[in-house]
């Protein structure tokens, strides 16, 4: 009998334990269902809010307001572009003027020449970039003093495009 009582107590304990476990699992399932239900409610509220906003935008004044604002912004951008172009033009004009002033200041005045004295047969030569009296004299097999004398030059300064006489 003692064994029967022990077995009965064991069975009752097992049944009680199983019932307790089932209750725990049910409580867990209920809590999970509550959490998911709350998330669904939040999503539904967000969806409803977005739908209302879309309806307001599609429905009227805000669309027109947005279009007006876009047109105003386009006009502002066009005005800024005109201002920038005007400022660029002024800068280019100012820089051009400054460059001309600097170039004028840097360009040496044409060399003073006295009366050209041609003593012998000669040919005319047009000075090019990089020419010097000594290079010209060497090219025409003559001397610098002779070229100076033929052209009435007092110094060695030549200008590009200047025409000088060199002996044949």
Phi, psi and omega in degrees: 000324179300321179294320181296318179295319182293321180292318180297316179297319179298315178297317179297320179295318179296316179297316180296319180294316180297319179293322178294321179292319179296321178294319179297314179297320178296319178296319178297316181296320180295318180295319178295319179297320178298316181297312180297320179299320177296319179295320178297319178298317179297315179298318180296318178297317178297317178298314180299319180297314179297320179297320178296318180296318178298316180298320179296317181293319180287334189281349179161246196305323182295324178297315179295319178298317179297318178297317179298318180295319178298316179297320178296319178295320177298318179296319178297317179298316179297319178297318178295321178297318178298317178299314181299317180296319179297316179295320177300314181300317179297318180296315180298317180298315180296314180295321178299316179297315180296319180296317178299319179297315180295316180297320180296322181289329183273340181284120181289148178294155180300143182297143179284128180243141174270182182303131179290133180240110180259117187261335185217178178302142186215172171225157182266140179230135178262125183293134179246169179302131177093350180289143171229163179301320182292322178294318179295316179300317180295318181296325183257013177052055178220194181240159178297313180302324181294317178296317178301313183297317182295329185254000180066033181273138178263339182228193182257006185280128176236153176247146177297133180092348180292140179257128180232161177263135176232145181295147177283000000 
